[in-house]
Amino acid sequence: MSSLSSLSPAFIYGTAWKKDNTTKLVKEALIAGFRAVDTAAQPRHYREELVGQALREAYKDGVVRREDIYLQTKYTSLAGQDRNNMPYNAADSLQKQIETSVASSLRKLRPLQDSEVGSYIDCVLMHSPLPTLTQTLEAWHVLEAFVPEKILSLGISNVDLETLEQIHKTSKVKPSVVQNRFYPATGHDVELRAFCAENDIIYESFWTLTGNLKLLGCNEIATIAESTGVPAPIALYSLVMNLGIVVLNGTSSLHHMREDREGVEVVKAWARSNPSEWEAVFKSFKGRIES
């Protein structure tokens, strides 16, 4: 079993919108060194069955073992589904919808080709809170029943601080992961990230590049890029990771898969050799996004 907190570098390969290329791209990411994969039981944007196919082929080919991989998927509520293509019946109760969704994920992500024996998921996230807090908490409690036999941990995406606090307060299985957009519109989730840090919750970012294009031209990014020779996006990834954030990376380029992973290691090495310079740049960057 691979731990999300031990990933180095702290990238998760994001599989949204990969369509028919999903199997090919997930295998390429694994070959490039990614050891965490994010998907969802949401056919509208993900091909979860092709993620499972890629993983099984990688296991068979000896690229990785199941225990080397951190694998997370999501239960997506009705609001996020295409009613003509979804993993459960819209007329079913909330409990039945969640149970059917999780069963679908366990089947599609199974490690063995012809059997679901040994199938488990490292983390299942609620893709977003439900329309009411009561429904959100009900859904969370349904997911708790799968832990730890079939699901090892739970999380939530697209969540605000108030909802996260209520889930944490009322749950038996505490949230282990929050996955949110990391961008200026939410103030880069400063208060929410502080709550996560205080309660051993891993914060995962998406839109890390597309939501922060202005940051790519800032002085701190330029300093890291010039000092290490890495492109600006890798400098940004490195500074964000130093905040304790795990970054979703959904590149479809094998070149960028390798360059991104290798690049953040180059920055780490430079930071170890130049601790005072790194600390000054990081302090300035942190102040920029948290002001």
C-alpha positions as CSV (number, residue, x, y, z in Angstrom):
1,M,0.0,0.0,0.0
2,S,1.5,3.3,-1.1
3,S,1.0,6.4,1.2
4,L,0.0,9.6,-0.4
5,S,2.0,11.6,2.2
6,S,5.2,9.7,1.2
7,L,5.0,10.5,-2.5
8,S,8.2,12.1,-3.9
9,P,7.5,14.3,-5.8
10,A,4.0,14.9,-4.6
11,F,2.2,14.5,-7.9
12,I,-1.1,12.6,-8.6
13,Y,-1.8,11.8,-12.2
14,G,-5.2,13.2,-13.1
15,T,-7.3,11.2,-15.6
16,A,-10.2,13.6,-16.3
17,W,-11.0,14.3,-20.0
18,K,-8.5,11.7,-21.3
19,K,-11.4,9.8,-23.1
20,D,-10.2,7.0,-25.3
21,N,-6.6,7.8,-24.6
22,T,-7.0,7.1,-20.9
23,T,-5.3,3.6,-20.9
24,K,-2.3,4.8,-23.0
25,L,-1.8,8.0,-20.9
26,V,-2.1,6.3,-17.5
27,K,0.4,3.6,-18.6
28,E,2.8,6.3,-19.8
29,A,2.4,8.2,-16.5
30,L,3.3,5.1,-14.5
31,I,6.3,4.4,-16.7
32,A,7.4,8.0,-16.2
33,G,7.3,7.4,-12.5
34,F,3.9,8.6,-11.2
35,R,2.8,6.4,-8.4
36,A,-0.6,8.0,-7.6
37,V,-3.7,8.1,-9.8
38,D,-6.9,10.1,-9.5
39,T,-10.1,9.1,-11.2
40,A,-13.9,9.2,-10.6
41,A,-17.1,7.2,-11.1
42,Q,-18.3,9.9,-13.4
43,P,-18.4,8.8,-17.1
44,R,-19.1,12.4,-18.1
45,H,-15.5,13.3,-17.6
46,Y,-13.6,10.1,-16.7
47,R,-13.1,6.6,-18.2
48,E,-12.7,4.8,-14.9
49,E,-12.8,1.4,-16.6
50,L,-9.8,2.4,-18.8
51,V,-7.9,3.5,-15.8
52,G,-8.4,0.1,-14.4
53,Q,-7.3,-1.5,-17.6
54,A,-4.1,0.6,-17.7
55,L,-3.3,-0.4,-14.1
56,R,-3.9,-4.1,-14.7
57,E,-1.6,-4.0,-17.8
58,A,1.1,-2.2,-15.7
59,Y,0.8,-4.8,-13.0
60,K,1.1,-7.6,-15.5
61,D,4.0,-6.0,-17.3
62,G,5.9,-5.5,-14.0
63,V,5.9,-1.7,-14.2
64,V,4.4,-1.4,-10.7
65,R,2.7,-3.6,-8.1
66,R,-0.7,-2.7,-6.7
67,E,0.9,-2.0,-3.3
68,D,3.1,0.6,-5.0
69,I,0.2,2.6,-6.2
70,Y,-2.0,5.2,-4.4
71,L,-5.4,5.0,-6.1
72,Q,-8.2,7.4,-5.5
73,T,-11.6,7.7,-7.1
74,K,-14.8,9.7,-6.4
75,Y,-18.5,9.2,-5.7
76,T,-20.2,11.9,-7.9
77,S,-23.7,13.0,-7.0
78,L,-26.5,13.4,-9.5
79,A,-25.7,17.0,-10.0
80,G,-22.4,16.1,-11.6
81,Q,-23.6,13.2,-13.7
82,D,-24.8,12.8,-17.2
83,R,-28.2,11.3,-16.7
84,N,-27.8,9.2,-19.8
85,N,-24.5,7.6,-18.7
86,M,-24.0,7.2,-15.0
87,P,-22.9,4.4,-12.6
88,Y,-26.1,4.1,-10.6
89,N,-29.9,4.6,-10.9
90,A,-31.0,8.1,-10.4
91,A,-34.3,6.8,-8.8
92,D,-32.5,4.9,-6.1
93,S,-32.0,6.1,-2.5
94,L,-28.8,8.1,-1.7
95,Q,-27.4,5.1,0.1
96,K,-28.1,2.8,-2.8
97,Q,-26.5,5.3,-5.2
98,I,-23.3,5.4,-3.2
99,E,-23.1,1.7,-2.7
100,T,-23.6,1.1,-6.4
101,S,-21.1,3.7,-7.3
102,V,-18.4,2.2,-5.0
103,A,-19.2,-1.3,-6.2
104,S,-18.7,0.0,-9.8
105,S,-15.3,1.5,-8.9
106,L,-14.1,-1.6,-7.1
107,R,-15.0,-3.7,-10.2
108,K,-13.5,-1.3,-12.7
109,L,-10.3,-0.7,-10.7
110,R,-9.8,-4.4,-9.7
111,P,-6.1,-5.5,-9.8
112,L,-7.0,-8.9,-11.4
113,Q,-8.4,-9.3,-14.9
114,D,-11.0,-11.9,-14.1
115,S,-11.8,-11.5,-10.4
116,E,-12.6,-8.8,-7.9
117,V,-10.7,-10.6,-5.2
118,G,-8.3,-8.2,-3.5
119,S,-9.9,-5.1,-5.0
120,Y,-9.6,-2.0,-2.8
121,I,-9.3,1.7,-3.2
122,D,-6.9,3.8,-1.2
123,C,-9.3,6.8,-1.0
124,V,-12.8,7.6,-2.1
125,L,-13.7,11.2,-2.3
126,M,-17.1,12.8,-2.4
127,H,-16.8,14.8,-5.7
128,S,-18.5,17.7,-4.0
129,P,-20.8,18.4,-1.1
130,L,-24.5,17.5,-1.7
131,P,-27.2,20.2,-1.9
132,T,-27.7,20.3,1.9
133,L,-25.4,19.7,4.8
134,T,-27.7,16.9,6.1
135,Q,-27.4,15.0,2.7
136,T,-23.6,15.5,2.7
137,L,-23.2,14.1,6.2
138,E,-25.6,11.2,5.3
139,A,-23.5,10.4,2.2
140,W,-20.3,10.5,4.3
141,H,-21.7,8.1,6.8
142,V,-22.7,5.7,4.0
143,L,-19.1,5.8,2.7
144,E,-17.8,5.1,6.2
145,A,-19.2,1.6,6.1
146,F,-16.7,0.6,3.4
147,V,-13.7,1.5,5.6
148,P,-11.3,-0.2,6.0
149,E,-12.2,-3.4,4.2
150,K,-12.7,-2.0,0.7
151,I,-11.8,1.7,1.1
152,L,-8.8,2.7,3.2
153,S,-9.6,6.4,3.6
154,L,-12.1,9.1,2.7
155,G,-12.0,12.6,1.4
156,I,-14.0,15.4,-0.3
157,S,-13.5,17.7,-3.2
158,N,-14.8,21.2,-4.0
159,V,-15.4,21.8,-0.3
160,D,-15.6,25.0,1.8
161,L,-14.2,25.3,5.3
162,E,-17.5,25.2,7.1
163,T,-18.6,22.0,5.5
164,L,-15.3,20.4,6.1
165,E,-15.4,21.3,9.8
166,Q,-18.9,19.7,10.1
167,I,-17.8,16.5,8.4
168,H,-14.7,16.3,10.7
169,K,-16.8,17.0,13.8
170,T,-19.5,14.5,13.1
171,S,-17.7,11.6,11.4
172,K,-16.2,8.4,12.8
173,V,-13.9,8.1,9.8
174,K,-12.2,11.6,9.6
175,P,-11.4,13.1,6.3
176,S,-7.9,12.2,5.1
177,V,-7.9,14.3,1.8
178,V,-9.3,17.5,0.5
179,Q,-9.1,18.2,-3.2
180,N,-9.8,21.8,-4.2
181,R,-9.1,24.3,-6.9
182,F,-6.0,26.2,-5.9
183,Y,-6.5,29.7,-7.2
184,P,-7.0,33.4,-6.2
185,A,-10.8,33.2,-6.2
186,T,-10.7,31.2,-3.0
187,G,-7.7,33.1,-1.6
188,H,-5.7,29.9,-2.2
189,D,-7.7,28.3,0.6
190,V,-5.4,29.7,3.3
191,E,-7.8,29.1,6.3
192,L,-9.0,25.7,4.9
193,R,-5.4,24.6,4.4
194,A,-4.6,25.6,7.9
195,F,-7.4,23.4,9.2
196,C,-6.2,20.5,7.1
197,A,-2.7,20.9,8.5
198,E,-4.0,20.9,12.1
199,N,-6.1,17.8,11.5
200,D,-3.7,15.6,9.4
201,I,-5.7,16.1,6.2
202,I,-3.8,16.1,3.0
203,Y,-4.6,19.1,0.7
204,E,-4.6,18.3,-3.0
205,S,-4.6,21.1,-5.6
206,F,-6.1,21.2,-9.1
207,W,-6.0,24.1,-11.5
208,T,-2.5,24.7,-10.1
209,L,-1.2,26.1,-13.4
210,T,-4.3,27.2,-15.3
211,G,-5.7,28.9,-12.2
212,N,-2.5,30.8,-11.5
213,L,-1.2,32.0,-14.8
214,K,-0.3,35.4,-13.4
215,L,1.9,33.7,-10.8
216,L,4.1,32.2,-13.6
217,G,5.5,35.7,-14.2
218,C,6.2,36.6,-10.6
219,N,9.7,37.3,-9.3
220,E,9.9,34.2,-7.1
221,I,9.1,31.9,-10.1
222,A,11.7,33.7,-12.2
223,T,14.3,33.3,-9.5
224,I,13.8,29.6,-9.2
225,A,13.7,29.0,-12.9
226,E,16.8,31.0,-13.5
227,S,18.7,29.4,-10.6
228,T,17.8,25.8,-11.5
229,G,17.2,25.9,-15.3
230,V,13.7,24.5,-15.0
231,P,10.7,25.9,-16.8
232,A,8.4,28.3,-14.9
233,P,5.6,25.8,-14.4
234,I,8.0,23.4,-12.6
235,A,9.2,26.3,-10.4
236,L,5.6,26.9,-9.5
237,Y,4.9,23.3,-8.8
238,S,7.9,23.1,-6.5
239,L,6.9,26.2,-4.5
240,V,3.3,24.9,-4.1
241,M,4.5,21.5,-3.0
242,N,6.7,23.1,-0.4
243,L,3.4,24.4,1.2
244,G,2.6,20.8,1.9
245,I,0.3,20.4,-1.1
246,V,-0.1,17.4,-3.3
247,V,-0.5,18.5,-6.9
248,L,-2.8,17.0,-9.5
249,N,-0.9,16.8,-12.8
250,G,-3.0,15.7,-15.8
251,T,-0.5,16.4,-18.6
252,S,-1.1,14.3,-21.8
253,S,2.5,14.8,-22.8
254,L,5.0,12.0,-22.0
255,H,7.8,14.6,-22.3
256,H,6.1,16.8,-19.6
257,M,5.4,13.8,-17.4
258,R,9.1,13.1,-17.2
259,E,10.2,16.7,-17.2
260,D,7.8,17.7,-14.4
261,R,8.8,14.8,-12.1
262,E,12.5,15.3,-12.8
263,G,12.3,19.1,-12.6
264,V,10.9,19.2,-9.1
265,E,13.7,17.0,-8.0
266,V,16.2,19.4,-9.5
267,V,14.6,22.2,-7.5
268,K,14.7,20.1,-4.3
269,A,18.4,19.5,-4.9
270,W,19.1,23.2,-5.4
271,A,17.1,24.1,-2.3
272,R,19.2,21.7,-0.2
273,S,22.4,23.2,-1.6
274,N,21.2,26.8,-1.2
275,P,18.9,26.8,1.9
276,S,19.0,30.5,2.6
277,E,18.2,31.5,-0.9
278,W,15.4,28.9,-1.1
279,E,13.9,30.0,2.2
280,A,13.9,33.7,1.1
281,V,12.2,32.9,-2.2
282,F,9.7,30.5,-0.6
283,K,8.9,33.0,2.2
284,S,8.2,35.7,-0.4
285,F,6.0,33.4,-2.5
286,K,4.0,32.3,0.5
287,G,3.4,35.9,1.5
288,R,2.3,36.7,-2.1
289,I,-0.4,34.0,-2.2
290,E,-1.5,34.3,1.4
291,S,-1.7,38.0,1.7
